[in-house]
C-alpha cells in the first residue's frame, strides 16, 4: 500500500538561507588535536605535584632515569618562562607541605 503525498497538503519547508558553516575536516582535526594537546600538557604539569619527591630523587640522587627524563622538559620550560616557573613552584609547595 503506497501513498502519494499531495504537495499542497505537505508543503516543503524552505531554508531560511542560512547554511551551517563547516570549517572542513582538516580544520576540525587541527582544533581537536590542539585541544587534546592543551589538556595533556595540563595533566603533565599538574602531575609534578604528587611526583615531586620521586622526581627530585631521580634528578639529584640515584632514582629512575626515566622519571628524570620525563620531567626535564618541564624543568627547562620553567627556567625559560618565569611566570610558569613561579606557578609550578607554588603548586609543588602545596604538595610537599
N, C-alpha and C positions, 0 to 999 in steps of 0.2 A: 504494500500500500504506500504509494508515494504521493506526497502532497506538493502541489505547486504553490509557491508563495506569490501573493499579489503585491507588486511594488508599491501600490498606493496604500495598502494596509500596513506594510512594514517598510517605511522609508529608511533609506540608508543615512546614517548619521555622518555628516561630512566633517572632515578635520577642520579644526579651527585655524589651521595654517601653522601651528607650532609643531615643529618636529623635535624630537628628543635629540639633543646634540651628543653625538658619540665622539669621544676623543680617539677612537681607534684602539685596536688590541695592543699595539706596541706601547702607546702612552699609558694604557691601563696597567700593563705589565710593569712598566717602569715605576709607576706610582705605587703599586702593590709591593714591589721589591724595595723601594725606598722606605715605605712604612715598616716593612719587616726588618730592615737593617737598623732603623732607629730603635725599634723595640729590642732587638738583640743587643745593640750597643748599650742600651739602658740596663738590661739584665746583666751584661758583662761588668759594667761599672758598679752596679749595686751588689754584685757578688763578692767584691773585695772586702766588704764589711765583715761577713762571717768567716772569710778565708784569710783575714789579715795575719794572724799568728802563724798559720801554715805557710803563707807567702813569705813572711819575714824569716822564718826558719829556712825556707828553701833558698832565699836570696843571699842571706848572710851567714848561715851556719852550714849544715850538711843535709839539707832537705832535698825534696824531689826537684830535679832539673826541669821537669815538665811544668810544674806549678810556677816556678820562677820564669820560665819562658812564656807561659800563658799570660802572666800579668806584666811582663816587661813593656809591651806597647802602651799600656795604661800608665806605667811609671814615666815613660818618655813623654807621653802626651800631657800629663800633669805638670811636668817640668817646662813644657813649651807654652802651655796656656795657664797663666797664674790663677785665673778665676776658677777653672776646673780643679786645679791642684788644691786651692783653698777649700773648695766644696768637698772634695774627696777626703781631705784631712778631717774636716768637720764630721763627715759621715762615718769615717773609720773610728773616730773618738766615741761616737755613740755605741759602737760595738765593743770597744775594748775596756770601757769603764763599767 
